């Protein structure tokens, strides 16, 4: 009997120890989720307080995080990394759950390795990454810009196995179907991958997609068709895929939100934000600051081309760049008529950071987040569609675009993004071995 009692006492003690460990683990996870990173300004802390309040409200209503799948041309521009920083914080705070990231656009293998390294450095080792398509028709030549992979201390080795992006999308959708969920797609690059997947599994995408958020542009034609805007780079990568995907969206009445480049320019950030990220000591902060200068310098050299076809867009000439990307016009003695800056002379004036993809990352977090943060004045520019199943008329396709009514609220966007970008890196440093 005494031996049985001893075993029972030992079992109770072991069980209690295990429960304490689980309790501590859960408490630590919960604590981190509700933590406001140290080192933020008062206004940045207020942004976090708002976000935590929204997450708590969802919990009270029994709403879980939005399951997100991201397709991005990681490393193409510095806004790709910025978007992942924003998504990482929404993931940590409980607004979204990052289910998968697909890195596309040639060279897709390098972008996949970069995405894996970035997510690992942010503490998202459990988020799977898949290698996407070339993002362009097969006959097009592979083009890699000098700044894209010139400086990364933490790119994954080339021999690390990579998952196929289409297989990862299938896994994400099958998992959602099994759980009775719908996915939120965030498309920040070429639409070739999602078009290819939707062509192979149309019913899966149609039935298990809640919303589609895209960076780019589209419009309703005179025939009432949802058409991609050819001026948007993400549509031009594979024009036929972009047209087919938009047709699929309209045919299946899938709610879509499109974030245009006009919003990004209307809510440009100060370059001081990236200076602060570099000062955080996180390698992604250093990467962002250096690549911002290298990329914008390359952009400026293109803008200075006399041949409009050699520019990023024909209208984006030297004068356009100086107005939209620099504080050249605000320099001391600007009225003295000095010559325009040549080459690297423009670097001291690169004062404006234009982040396209982060607006999609903000939007996919949910209407309640957007409303409480107050960053978009209206999201009601939309098209009404009659659902075949019920006959109900609903607003389906939405545009977040800057016009005479100015959708973006610049000062609030600046406050939110500066908080999330900096907070994301500070949190990652606290809970990692970097």
Secondary structure, DSSP 8 states (H G I E B T S, - for coil): -HHHHHHHHHHHHHHHHHHHHHHHHHHHHHHHHT---TT--HHHHHHHHHHHHHHHHHHHTT---EEEEEEE-TTSSHHHHHHHHHHHHHHHHTSEEEEEEEE-SSSHHHHHHHHHHHHHHTT-TTSEEEE---SS-TTS-----TTTSS--TT---TTS--EEHHHHHHHHHHHHHHHT--EEEEE-S-SHHHHHHHHHSHHHHHHSEEEEEEES-EEE-TTS-EEE-TTSHHHHTTHHHHHHHHHHHHHTT--EEEE-HHHHHHT-EETHHHHHHHHTT-HHHHHHHHHHHHHHHHHHHHHT-SSGGGSSSTT--HHHHHHHH--GGGSTTGGG------GGGGGGG--EE--SHHHHHHHTT-HHHHHHHT-BS----EEEEE-TTT--EEEEEEEE--STT--B-HHHHHHHHHHHHHHHHHHHHHTS--
